[in-house]
Amino acid sequence: MSLENTELLTANPAFGAAAVEAARRETDAEVVQRAQLPVPKKSKLGEQLVSLFSPVLLLILWELMVRVKLLDARFFPAPSSIVGTFQTLLLGPQHELLIDIKDTLGRIAVGLLMGCVPGLLLGAIMGLSTPVRAFFKPMVAALFPIPKIAILPLIMLIFGLGEMSKYVSVAIGVVFLVLINTMAGVMNIEKIYLDVGRNFGANRWQFFKTIAVPGAMPQIFTGFQLALGVALIVIVATEFVGAKTGIGYLIWQSWQTFSVEAMYCGLVTTAFLGFLAQLGLDTIQRLALPWKPELH
């Protein structure tokens, strides 16, 4: 019986108290029954299909626009012509593209490790400690807006033209993103969890390990996602100078020799690596945060 019918029974004096009570019990049963109905889950398969279809649609439109002369093939070669160059670079005797991808990914991995670990630790400490936050926050606010590419000459002057300068460039590019997101995540943890930790006598390390990091994990993953994208941007720009391998080196060399198809191979490879990195991080996030229903 609906709530409206219950109200009618209550308002009508012709009905006794027993009838009203029975109607209320029936209404409660209906509410419980509705609450037990399964909630339809969002179709992840449909979202994945749309995500895969959109790049394919873009490539088809690009190919058609080149063939009908809406795009200048000198600057925007058709995807079909880029595929041939891609095969040559990838499957040729020297495997140039494979070597470039391997070197770029290795630099990104080391740079992320150097930047994300300090950013995670300091961000969590800043979120938990007001004095530490007051001390470091002005420094972060002053250093974060500086373009990371702008300090590349200084980094190369200090660390030389070798691999270390590339690692440091990536680390500086990602450390603030992880730090700020971690700090924000820790500060947004509900106070009741901190109170529980204090009541159980948790020390600083237990606060960090069992409350701060797990509670801030959604924000931390947001920082990691931003860090991955920025790491690709920084490393490609860094490889323009002072490198003999890498995707950035491939793009720069292609520009110097006006090999437009090879340049697009480098750009497409960068985009594909970014897509795979985000896809892998999304998968890790779903496994690490099973309590977040919007991720499943």
C-alpha positions as CSV (number, residue, x, y, z in Angstrom):
1,M,0.0,0.0,0.0
2,S,1.3,3.4,-0.8
3,L,2.0,6.3,1.6
4,E,-0.9,8.2,0.1
5,N,-3.3,5.4,1.1
6,T,-1.9,5.4,4.6
7,E,-2.5,9.1,5.0
8,L,-6.1,8.6,3.9
9,L,-6.6,5.9,6.5
10,T,-5.2,8.2,9.2
11,A,-7.4,11.1,8.2
12,N,-10.6,9.0,8.1
13,P,-12.0,8.4,11.6
14,A,-14.1,5.6,10.3
15,F,-11.1,3.3,10.4
16,G,-9.7,2.0,13.6
17,A,-6.1,2.1,14.9
18,A,-5.6,-1.5,13.9
19,A,-6.2,-0.8,10.2
20,V,-3.9,2.2,10.3
21,E,-1.1,0.1,11.9
22,A,-1.6,-2.7,9.4
23,A,-1.3,-0.2,6.5
24,R,1.9,1.2,8.0
25,R,3.4,-2.2,8.2
26,E,2.5,-2.9,4.6
27,T,4.1,0.4,3.6
28,D,7.3,-0.5,5.4
29,A,7.4,-3.8,3.7
30,E,7.1,-2.1,0.3
31,V,10.0,0.2,1.2
32,V,12.2,-2.7,2.2
33,Q,11.3,-4.6,-0.9
34,R,12.2,-1.6,-3.1
35,A,15.5,-1.3,-1.2
36,Q,16.4,-4.9,-1.9
37,L,15.9,-4.6,-5.7
38,P,19.2,-4.9,-7.5
39,V,20.6,-1.6,-8.8
40,P,21.5,-1.8,-12.5
41,K,25.2,-1.4,-13.1
42,K,26.6,1.0,-15.7
43,S,27.7,-0.8,-18.8
44,K,31.5,-0.7,-18.8
45,L,31.6,-2.5,-22.1
46,G,29.7,0.2,-23.8
47,E,32.0,2.9,-22.4
48,Q,35.0,0.9,-23.6
49,L,33.6,0.5,-27.1
50,V,33.0,4.2,-27.3
51,S,36.5,4.9,-26.1
52,L,37.9,2.6,-28.8
53,F,35.6,3.9,-31.6
54,S,36.4,7.6,-31.2
55,P,40.1,7.3,-32.3
56,V,39.1,5.1,-35.2
57,L,36.5,7.6,-36.3
58,L,39.1,10.4,-36.1
59,L,41.5,8.4,-38.3
60,I,38.7,7.7,-40.9
61,L,37.8,11.4,-41.1
62,W,41.5,12.3,-41.4
63,E,42.0,9.9,-44.3
64,L,38.8,11.1,-46.1
65,M,39.8,14.8,-45.7
66,V,43.2,14.2,-47.2
67,R,41.8,12.3,-50.1
68,V,39.2,15.0,-51.0
69,K,42.0,17.7,-50.7
70,L,40.6,19.4,-47.6
71,L,43.9,18.8,-45.8
72,D,47.3,19.5,-47.4
73,A,49.1,16.1,-47.6
74,R,52.5,17.8,-47.3
75,F,51.7,18.7,-43.7
76,F,48.9,16.3,-42.9
77,P,49.8,13.0,-44.7
78,A,47.1,10.4,-44.8
79,P,47.1,7.7,-42.1
80,S,47.5,5.1,-44.8
81,S,50.9,6.6,-45.8
82,I,52.0,7.0,-42.2
83,V,51.4,3.2,-41.6
84,G,54.0,2.4,-44.2
85,T,56.6,4.5,-42.5
86,F,55.6,3.1,-39.2
87,Q,56.2,-0.4,-40.4
88,T,59.6,0.6,-41.7
89,L,60.7,2.2,-38.4
90,L,59.2,-0.6,-36.3
91,L,60.1,-3.7,-38.3
92,G,63.2,-2.5,-40.2
93,P,66.6,-4.1,-39.6
94,Q,67.6,-1.5,-37.0
95,H,64.2,-1.4,-35.2
96,E,64.6,2.3,-34.6
97,L,61.2,2.9,-33.2
98,L,61.5,0.0,-30.7
99,I,64.8,1.3,-29.4
100,D,63.3,4.9,-29.1
101,I,60.2,3.6,-27.2
102,K,62.4,1.5,-24.8
103,D,64.7,4.4,-24.0
104,T,61.8,6.9,-23.5
105,L,59.9,4.5,-21.3
106,G,63.0,3.8,-19.2
107,R,63.6,7.5,-18.6
108,I,60.0,8.0,-17.7
109,A,60.0,5.1,-15.2
110,V,63.1,6.4,-13.4
111,G,61.9,10.0,-13.4
112,L,58.5,9.0,-12.1
113,L,60.1,7.0,-9.3
114,M,62.3,10.0,-8.4
115,G,59.4,12.4,-8.4
116,C,56.4,10.4,-7.2
117,V,57.9,8.9,-4.1
118,P,59.0,12.2,-2.5
119,G,55.8,13.9,-3.6
120,L,53.7,11.2,-2.0
121,L,55.7,11.2,1.3
122,L,55.9,15.0,1.6
123,G,52.3,15.5,0.5
124,A,51.0,13.1,3.1
125,I,53.1,14.7,5.9
126,M,51.9,18.2,4.8
127,G,48.3,17.0,4.9
128,L,48.7,15.6,8.5
129,S,50.9,18.3,10.0
130,T,49.9,22.0,10.0
131,P,53.4,23.3,10.9
132,V,55.0,21.3,8.1
133,R,52.3,22.5,5.7
134,A,52.8,26.1,6.7
135,F,56.6,25.8,6.1
136,F,56.5,24.1,2.7
137,K,53.3,25.5,1.1
138,P,54.8,28.9,0.1
139,M,57.8,27.1,-1.6
140,V,55.4,24.8,-3.5
141,A,53.2,27.8,-4.5
142,A,56.3,29.6,-5.8
143,L,58.0,26.7,-7.6
144,F,55.1,24.9,-9.1
145,P,54.1,27.6,-11.7
146,I,57.6,27.7,-13.2
147,P,57.5,26.0,-16.6
148,K,59.6,22.8,-16.3
149,I,60.9,23.2,-19.8
150,A,62.2,26.7,-18.9
151,I,64.6,25.3,-16.4
152,L,65.9,22.5,-18.7
153,P,69.0,24.6,-19.6
154,L,69.8,24.9,-15.8
155,I,69.2,21.2,-15.3
156,M,71.5,20.3,-18.2
157,L,74.1,22.8,-16.9
158,I,74.1,21.1,-13.5
159,F,73.7,17.4,-14.5
160,G,75.2,17.5,-18.0
161,L,73.8,16.0,-21.2
162,G,73.5,12.5,-20.0
163,E,70.6,10.5,-18.7
164,M,70.5,12.1,-15.2
165,S,69.4,15.4,-16.6
166,K,66.4,13.7,-18.3
167,Y,65.5,11.8,-15.1
168,V,65.6,15.0,-13.1
169,S,63.5,16.9,-15.6
170,V,60.7,14.3,-15.4
171,A,61.0,14.2,-11.6
172,I,60.6,17.9,-11.3
173,G,57.7,17.9,-13.7
174,V,55.7,15.3,-11.7
175,V,56.7,15.9,-8.0
176,F,54.4,18.9,-7.4
177,L,51.4,17.2,-9.0
178,V,51.6,14.2,-6.8
179,L,52.4,16.3,-3.7
180,I,49.5,18.7,-4.1
181,N,46.9,15.9,-4.8
182,T,48.2,13.8,-1.9
183,M,48.0,16.8,0.5
184,A,44.5,17.6,-0.7
185,G,43.4,14.0,-0.3
186,V,44.8,13.7,3.3
187,M,43.2,17.0,4.3
188,N,39.8,15.9,3.0
189,I,39.8,12.7,5.1
190,E,36.9,12.8,7.5
191,K,37.9,13.8,10.9
192,I,36.3,10.8,12.5
193,Y,39.0,8.5,11.1
194,L,41.8,10.6,12.5
195,D,40.0,10.5,15.9
196,V,39.8,6.8,15.8
197,G,43.5,6.5,15.1
198,R,44.3,8.8,18.1
199,N,41.9,6.8,20.3
200,F,43.7,3.6,19.4
201,G,47.1,5.2,20.1
202,A,48.4,5.1,16.5
203,N,51.9,6.5,16.1
204,R,53.0,8.7,13.2
205,W,53.9,5.8,10.9
206,Q,50.6,4.1,11.6
207,F,48.7,7.3,10.9
208,F,50.6,7.6,7.6
209,K,50.3,3.9,6.6
210,T,46.8,3.0,7.7
211,I,44.9,6.3,7.6
212,A,46.5,9.0,5.5
213,V,47.6,7.1,2.4
214,P,44.5,4.8,2.1
215,G,42.1,7.7,2.8
216,A,43.8,9.9,0.2
217,M,44.1,7.1,-2.4
218,P,41.5,8.5,-4.9
219,Q,43.3,11.9,-4.9
220,I,46.7,10.2,-5.1
221,F,45.6,8.3,-8.3
222,T,44.5,11.6,-9.8
223,G,48.0,12.9,-9.1
224,F,49.5,9.9,-10.8
225,Q,47.3,10.3,-13.8
226,L,48.4,13.9,-14.2
227,A,52.0,12.9,-13.6
228,L,52.0,10.3,-16.4
229,G,50.8,12.8,-18.9
230,V,53.2,15.5,-17.8
231,A,56.1,12.9,-17.8
232,L,55.5,12.2,-21.4
233,I,55.4,15.9,-22.3
234,V,58.6,16.6,-20.4
235,I,60.6,13.7,-21.7
236,V,59.7,14.3,-25.3
237,A,60.7,17.9,-25.0
238,T,63.9,17.0,-23.2
239,E,64.9,14.5,-25.9
240,F,64.8,17.3,-28.5
241,V,68.2,18.3,-27.2
242,G,71.0,16.3,-25.7
243,A,69.7,12.9,-26.8
244,K,70.6,10.4,-29.5
245,T,67.6,8.1,-28.9
246,G,64.0,8.4,-27.8
247,I,60.7,9.5,-29.3
248,G,61.5,13.1,-28.9
249,Y,64.8,12.6,-30.7
250,L,62.8,10.9,-33.5
251,I,60.4,13.8,-33.8
252,W,63.2,16.4,-33.8
253,Q,65.3,14.5,-36.4
254,S,62.2,14.1,-38.6
255,W,61.6,17.8,-38.5
256,Q,65.2,18.6,-39.4
257,T,65.0,16.3,-42.5
258,F,61.4,17.2,-43.3
259,S,60.3,13.6,-42.9
260,V,56.7,14.4,-42.1
261,E,55.5,10.8,-42.0
262,A,58.3,9.8,-39.5
263,M,57.4,12.9,-37.4
264,Y,53.8,11.7,-37.2
265,C,55.0,8.2,-36.3
266,G,56.6,9.8,-33.2
267,L,53.5,11.8,-32.4
268,V,51.2,8.8,-32.8
269,T,53.5,6.7,-30.7
270,T,53.5,9.3,-27.9
271,A,49.7,9.4,-28.0
272,F,49.4,5.6,-27.9
273,L,51.8,5.3,-25.0
274,G,49.8,7.9,-23.1
275,F,46.5,6.0,-23.8
276,L,48.0,2.7,-22.7
277,A,49.5,4.3,-19.5
278,Q,46.1,5.8,-18.5
279,L,44.3,2.5,-19.3
280,G,46.8,0.6,-17.1
281,L,46.5,3.1,-14.3
282,D,42.7,2.9,-14.5
283,T,42.9,-0.8,-14.1
284,I,45.2,-0.6,-11.1
285,Q,42.9,2.0,-9.6
286,R,39.9,-0.2,-9.8
287,L,41.8,-3.1,-8.2
288,A,43.2,-0.9,-5.4
289,L,39.9,0.9,-4.7
290,P,37.2,-1.8,-4.6
291,W,35.1,0.4,-2.4
292,K,34.6,3.1,-5.1
293,P,31.5,2.1,-7.0
294,E,31.9,4.7,-9.7
295,L,35.1,2.9,-10.8
296,H,33.3,-0.4,-11.4
